[in-house]
Amino acid sequence: MNTDRLVVAVVIAAAVAALAGYGGVAGWRRFVRYRRRRQIARSISVAGSAMLQDVIVPDGSGGHLHLDFLLATSRGLLVIDLRDVDGIVFGGEHLREWTVMNGNERSTFLNPLEALYDRLAAVRLLAGDVTVEGRIVFTERSRFPKGQPPQVALISALATEFPAPGELAGRLREAWDAVAKSAEPSPLARR
């Protein structure tokens, strides 16, 4: 009888240890993803004096569009659609799908420029006569051996292309306030 209790206790202890180990690994992975997302956000934020992240804005047709990032820059407002893919990216303005090659793995995704154009139109409706630009921003894990399509940038190039203004003032402040007032937290936010 004592042997049976000992076996049950060992089995329970092993199950608890396995669950704790699995929970620890899952928690660590979640923490690493969270920390990476924060590092990416910090890298993007240097291009603007104000930033909204993971918000939805009205699209002008009764719906809403998700924005990964919206920044106030020295040139106006900047809509950023973030892509964090690892590998060599082949894409072009007029291609329906873009391809990512990473070793022997190959994957495709729809041309992100079309969705960016919709996001730009939605922000322009809210911003009035302030310049609104957009970029598909890839992390440094991506490479473009055939060149980057128009409106595509790496995070490292953002601060050079869009120097942050000191303080929001005038029309830029009004446009920022109008967009920020209409923005809501997105249910599509990456965690």
C-alpha positions in Angstrom: 0.0 0.0 0.0 2.8 2.4 0.8 4.4 1.6 -2.5 1.2 2.5 -4.3 1.1 5.9 -2.5 4.8 6.5 -3.3 4.2 5.7 -7.0 1.2 8.1 -7.1 3.2 10.8 -5.3 6.0 10.4 -7.8 3.6 10.6 -10.8 1.9 13.7 -9.4 5.3 15.3 -8.7 6.5 14.5 -12.2 3.2 15.9 -13.7 3.5 19.1 -11.6 7.2 19.5 -12.6 6.3 19.0 -16.3 3.5 21.5 -16.1 5.7 24.0 -14.3 8.4 23.5 -16.9 6.0 24.0 -19.8 4.6 27.1 -18.1 8.0 28.4 -17.5 9.0 27.9 -21.2 5.8 29.4 -22.4 6.1 32.3 -20.1 9.7 32.9 -21.2 8.8 32.9 -24.8 6.0 35.3 -24.2 8.4 37.6 -22.3 10.9 37.4 -25.1 8.2 38.4 -27.7 7.0 41.2 -25.5 10.6 42.5 -25.0 11.3 42.3 -28.8 8.0 44.2 -29.6 9.0 46.9 -27.1 12.5 47.2 -28.7 10.9 47.5 -32.1 8.5 50.2 -30.8 11.4 52.2 -29.3 13.3 52.0 -32.6 10.2 53.3 -34.5 9.4 56.0 -32.0 12.7 57.9 -32.7 11.2 59.0 -36.0 8.4 60.9 -34.3 7.6 63.2 -31.5 4.3 61.5 -30.8 3.3 57.9 -31.4 0.2 55.7 -31.4 0.6 52.0 -31.5 -2.0 49.3 -32.3 -5.0 51.4 -32.8 -8.0 51.4 -35.1 -9.3 54.4 -36.9 -12.6 55.0 -38.8 -12.2 54.2 -42.5 -14.8 56.7 -43.7 -17.2 53.9 -44.8 -18.6 52.8 -41.5 -15.7 50.4 -40.7 -12.4 50.6 -39.0 -8.8 50.0 -40.0 -5.9 48.8 -37.8 -2.7 50.8 -37.7 0.4 49.2 -36.3 2.0 52.7 -35.7 1.1 56.3 -36.4 3.8 59.0 -35.8 4.0 62.7 -35.9 7.2 63.6 -37.8 8.8 66.7 -39.1 7.1 66.0 -42.5 3.6 65.4 -41.2 1.9 62.1 -40.1 3.5 58.7 -40.8 1.5 55.5 -41.0 3.6 52.4 -40.4 2.7 48.9 -41.2 5.2 46.6 -39.5 6.5 43.4 -40.9 8.9 41.3 -38.8 9.9 38.5 -41.1 13.2 36.6 -41.1 14.8 36.1 -44.5 15.2 37.4 -48.0 12.1 39.3 -49.3 11.2 39.5 -52.9 8.4 42.0 -53.5 7.3 44.7 -55.9 4.7 47.4 -56.1 2.7 45.6 -58.8 3.2 42.0 -57.6 0.1 40.3 -56.0 2.2 38.3 -53.5 5.6 38.8 -52.0 7.9 36.0 -51.1 10.1 35.4 -48.1 13.0 32.8 -48.4 14.7 31.7 -45.2 17.0 28.8 -45.9 14.9 26.0 -47.4 11.6 27.6 -46.2 9.5 29.6 -48.5 6.4 31.6 -47.6 4.3 34.3 -49.3 2.0 37.1 -48.2 -0.2 39.5 -50.0 1.3 42.7 -51.3 1.1 45.0 -48.2 1.0 48.2 -50.2 -2.7 47.9 -51.1 -3.7 47.8 -47.4 -1.3 50.7 -46.7 -3.1 52.8 -49.3 -6.4 52.2 -47.5 -4.9 53.2 -44.2 -3.4 56.3 -45.6 -6.8 57.4 -47.0 -8.4 56.8 -43.6 -5.8 58.9 -41.8 -6.0 61.7 -44.4 -9.8 61.9 -43.9 -9.1 62.6 -40.2 -5.9 64.8 -40.6 -7.2 67.4 -43.0 -4.5 69.2 -45.0 -1.5 67.9 -43.2 0.8 65.6 -45.2 0.2 61.9 -44.5 2.8 59.4 -45.6 3.1 55.7 -45.2 5.7 53.0 -45.0 5.8 49.3 -44.8 8.6 48.9 -42.3 10.6 45.7 -42.0 12.8 44.7 -39.1 16.6 44.2 -39.6 15.9 40.4 -39.9 14.7 41.1 -43.5 16.9 41.6 -46.6 16.0 42.8 -50.0 18.6 41.6 -52.5 16.7 43.0 -55.5 16.0 46.3 -53.9 13.2 47.6 -51.7 9.9 48.5 -53.4 8.6 52.1 -53.0 7.3 53.0 -49.6 9.2 50.1 -48.0 11.9 50.8 -45.4 14.0 49.1 -42.8 13.6 50.4 -39.2 17.2 51.6 -39.2 16.4 54.1 -42.0 13.3 55.7 -40.4 15.1 58.2 -38.2 17.1 59.4 -41.1 14.2 59.7 -43.5 11.8 61.2 -40.9 13.6 63.3 -38.3 11.3 63.9 -35.3 10.1 67.5 -34.8 10.7 69.1 -31.5 7.2 69.9 -30.4 3.9 69.4 -32.1 2.5 72.8 -33.0 0.0 74.5 -35.4 -1.6 72.4 -38.1 0.4 69.3 -37.1 -0.9 69.5 -33.5 -4.5 69.9 -34.8 -4.2 67.0 -37.2 -2.6 64.8 -34.5 -5.3 65.6 -32.0 -8.0 64.9 -34.5 -6.6 61.5 -35.4 -5.8 60.6 -31.8 -9.3 61.5 -30.7 -10.8 59.1 -33.3 -8.4 56.3 -32.5 -9.3 53.4 -30.3 -7.3 50.5 -29.0 -7.2 47.7 -31.6 -8.4 44.2 -30.9 -5.7 43.1 -33.4 -2.8 44.4 -31.2 0.2 42.0 -31.2 0.9 40.8 -27.7 
